[in-house]
C-alpha cells in the first residue's frame, strides 16, 4: 500500500465504487468490506467498513481497518483515522496522528485537518494557534476555509 496507489484510487475511482460500498453496507456486508480493505487495499471498502463499524460503536475494529491506510500518511486516511480515534476517546493518539509530520504536497489540508481535530478534542485555542498563519486581519484568506 502506498500513497500513489491510494491517490490513484481516489482520483480514478479505482476499486469498489462508493455507491456499491454503500449498497454492500445496507445489505449487511460489513465483514466483506473489511476483508476487501485488508486484502485488496481498497480505500473505498476501508472507508465504508470504517463508517459501518463506527456506526456500530466498534471503534477498535474500525481503527484496525483504517490504521494501515493512515500509516501511509495519505491525508484522507489520516483524517479518517483521527476521526476514529477521537470517537474512540483516544484523543492524544488522534492528535499525534493528525499532526503534520513533514512538508507535504497538501500541507494546508493537513494543517486544517489537524486544527479540526484539535477543536473536536476541545482545544480551540491550540486550533487558533495552528490556523494563525492563515489568518489576516481577523479574516481567513486560505482557500479551504468554509
C-alpha positions in Angstrom: 0.0 0.0 0.0 1.4 3.4 -0.9 0.2 7.0 -1.2 0.4 7.0 -5.0 -1.9 4.0 -5.3 -4.4 5.4 -2.8 -4.4 8.7 -4.6 -5.0 6.9 -7.9 -7.9 5.0 -6.4 -9.5 8.3 -5.3 -8.8 10.2 -8.5 -9.8 7.5 -10.9 -12.5 5.8 -8.8 -10.3 2.7 -8.7 -11.6 -0.1 -6.6 -15.1 -0.6 -5.5 -17.3 2.4 -6.2 -18.8 4.3 -3.2 -22.4 3.6 -4.2 -21.6 -0.1 -4.4 -19.9 0.1 -1.0 -23.0 1.8 0.4 -25.2 -1.0 -1.1 -23.0 -3.7 0.4 -23.2 -2.0 3.8 -27.0 -1.7 3.6 -27.2 -5.4 2.8 -25.1 -6.4 5.8 -21.8 -6.9 4.0 -19.7 -5.1 6.6 -17.3 -8.0 7.1 -16.8 -8.4 3.3 -15.8 -4.7 3.1 -13.4 -5.0 6.0 -11.8 -8.1 4.3 -11.6 -6.3 0.9 -9.9 -3.3 2.6 -7.3 -5.6 4.2 -6.7 -8.0 1.3 -7.2 -5.7 -1.7 -6.1 -2.4 0.0 -9.2 -0.8 -1.4 -9.7 2.6 0.1 -13.4 2.8 -0.7 -14.0 -0.5 1.0 -12.0 0.6 4.0 -13.9 3.9 4.3 -17.2 2.0 4.1 -16.1 -0.5 6.7 -15.0 2.3 9.0 -18.3 4.0 8.6 -20.2 0.8 9.4 -18.0 -0.1 12.3 -18.2 3.3 13.9 -21.9 3.4 13.5 -22.0 0.1 15.5 -19.7 1.6 18.1 -16.8 -0.8 17.2 -14.1 1.8 17.2 -11.3 -0.7 17.9 -12.2 -2.7 14.8 -12.6 0.5 12.8 -9.1 1.5 13.8 -7.7 -1.9 12.7 -9.2 -1.3 9.3 -8.0 2.3 8.8 -4.7 2.1 10.6 -2.6 0.6 7.6 -4.0 3.3 5.3 -3.3 6.1 7.8 0.2 4.8 8.3 1.0 5.8 4.7 0.5 9.5 5.7 -2.1 9.9 2.9 -4.3 12.8 4.1 -7.8 11.3 3.6 -6.8 8.2 5.5 -5.1 10.2 8.3 -8.3 12.3 8.6 -10.4 9.1 8.8 -8.0 7.5 11.3 -8.0 10.6 13.5 -11.8 10.6 13.4 -12.0 7.0 14.5 -9.5 7.6 17.3 -11.3 10.8 18.5 -14.7 8.9 18.6 -13.0 6.1 20.4 -11.8 8.5 23.1 -8.1 8.2 22.2 -7.5 11.9 21.9 -3.7 12.0 22.3 -3.3 9.3 19.7 -5.7 11.1 17.3 -3.9 14.4 17.7 -0.5 12.7 17.2 -1.8 11.0 14.0 -3.4 14.2 12.7 -0.3 16.4 13.4 1.5 17.0 10.1 4.9 15.3 10.4 6.8 16.7 7.4 6.3 19.0 4.4 3.8 17.5 2.1 2.0 18.4 -1.1 -1.3 19.4 0.5 0.2 20.9 3.7 -2.7 23.4 4.1 -5.2 20.5 4.1 -3.1 18.7 6.7 -3.0 21.7 9.0 -6.7 22.3 8.5 -7.4 18.7 9.4 -5.2 19.0 12.5 -7.0 22.2 13.6 -10.3 20.4 13.2 -9.1 17.5 15.3 -7.9 20.0 18.0 -11.3 21.7 18.0 -13.1 18.3 18.3 -10.8 17.5 21.2 -11.8 20.7 22.9 -8.5 22.5 22.3 -9.9 25.5 20.5 -7.0 27.9 21.5 -4.5 25.4 20.1 -6.5 25.2 16.8 -6.5 29.0 16.6 -2.7 28.9 17.0 -2.4 26.4 14.2 -4.6 28.5 11.9 -2.8 31.7 12.8 -0.5 31.8 9.8 -3.6 31.6 7.6 -5.4 34.5 9.3 -5.0 38.1 8.3 -6.9 41.0 10.0 -9.3 38.6 11.7 -10.4 37.1 8.4 -9.1 33.8 7.0 -7.8 34.1 3.5 -7.0 30.4 3.0 -9.0 28.9 0.1 -10.1 25.9 2.2 -11.8 27.9 4.9 -15.5 27.2 5.0 
